[in-house]
Amino acid sequence: MTSPATILYTDADFFSPYAMSAFVALTEKGMPFTVKPVDLSLGEQQSQAYGNLSLTLRVPTLVIGGFQLSESSAIEEYLEELHPAHPLYPRDIKQRAKAREVQAWLRSDLLPLRAERPTEVIFSAGKFAPLSEDAQRAAKKLLAAVEKLLSHGQDHLFHEWCIVDTDLALMLNRLVMHGDPVPENIRHYAQKQWQRPSVQAWLALPEKMRG
């Protein structure tokens, strides 16, 4: 029996941290899938056709056969249950809860930092003004939390890679790649996570899609 086609709708610029997270999750699961870009600058996410797929009119959206799901964390938790092999989250129940805590935090907080160090810093080498006081406070909060999370001295948050390592590395690289002050151990963590093959596959997408 043929498996239903799996499609991941992403932004056409490949700047979305959430689309990247879902792409990495699918790649880590070893699931064959097709990427379909949505041009947000043209408002394609507001079209009726896309509205038929995405309840939230946002990217990413995952389509597997006749099932559609938006919001990256919901997509990743669904994939984890659908294909338990190659886990995206820690196996230990308490570590898994902490991983989801960090993931939810990264998606809901640190707004001044996200605004002043958008993902153009990471994906197109953008340069922006020095951080405002609000953004500096957000950066300080982020770095203090990461120091606690990495206090065990290992390369991953929870001893083995999980999807939250990718999400956290992306947030940190808003500072690292812009040249903002970051402690060396945190810089090393972010740079190491960025070398993961699934992340590199996302970074290669713009050229691949043009080809």
Secondary structure, DSSP 8 states (H G I E B T S, - for coil): -----EEEEEETTS--HHHHHHHHHHHHHT---EEEEE-GGGTGGGSHHHHTT-SSS-S-EEEETTEEEESHHHHHHHHHHH--SS-SS-SSHHHHHHHHHHHHHHHHS-HHHHHHS-THHHHS--------HHHHHHHHHHHHHHHHHTTT--SSTTSS--HHHHHHHHHHHHHHTTT----HHHHHHHHHHHTSHHHHHHHTHHHHHH-
